Amino acid sequence: MANSEDDGSSLSRTQRRLLRRIYNGRSIPIVADGKPFLTYKDASRYLQALEPPARDAAYAEMKKQAD
């Protein structure tokens, strides 16, 4: 059975876990690439749609704003 986490475009386990923590109960959106993200699901979908270099940059931007 294929799992969406197994394809090459998915986020790493560490990235998914951090994003879940960042977006858990968030009431103020995090802005990355000029787009606001309030939920893990929205942020995850956006990141998975990007090419790896752009994904890493957007992830780093989200992570920085969460600190």
WOLINPE-V773090 format. One record per residue. N is the residue number from 1. RES is the residue in one letter. NEAR is the number of other ideal C-beta (glycine too) atoms within 10 Angstrom. D_CENTER is the distance of its C-alpha to the mean C-alpha in Angstrom with 2 decimals. Layout:
[[N/RES/NEAR/D_CENTER] [N/RES/NEAR/D_CENTER]]
This chain:
[[1/M/3/24.72] [2/A/6/21.60] [3/N/7/18.25] [4/S/8/15.09] [5/E/10/13.57] [6/D/8/16.50] [7/D/9/15.92] [8/G/5/15.14] [9/S/12/12.09] [10/S/15/10.03] [11/L/17/7.69] [12/S/10/10.10] [13/R/9/11.24] [14/T/8/10.81] [15/Q/17/7.11] [16/R/15/6.91] [17/R/11/9.65] [18/L/16/8.54] [19/L/23/5.59] [20/R/12/8.55] [21/R/11/10.86] [22/I/17/9.39] [23/Y/20/9.29] [24/N/9/12.46] [25/G/5/15.28] [26/R/14/13.88] [27/S/5/16.47] [28/I/8/15.58] [29/P/15/12.61] [30/I/19/10.46] [31/V/12/11.26] [32/A/20/9.61] [33/D/13/11.93] [34/G/5/14.19] [35/K/12/12.18] [36/P/11/11.76] [37/F/24/9.05] [38/L/13/10.80] [39/T/13/9.35] [40/Y/16/6.76] [41/K/11/8.09] [42/D/14/7.87] [43/A/25/4.34] [44/S/18/4.05] [45/R/11/7.30] [46/Y/16/6.91] [47/L/23/5.08] [48/Q/13/7.64] [49/A/10/10.24] [50/L/15/10.35] [51/E/8/12.81] [52/P/9/12.07] [53/P/8/13.35] [54/A/12/11.52] [55/R/17/8.12] [56/D/13/9.25] [57/A/13/10.50] [58/A/18/7.70] [59/Y/19/5.65] [60/A/11/9.21] [61/E/14/9.82] [62/M/22/7.38] [63/K/15/8.86] [64/K/10/12.20] [65/Q/14/12.35] [66/A/13/11.82] [67/D/5/14.86]]
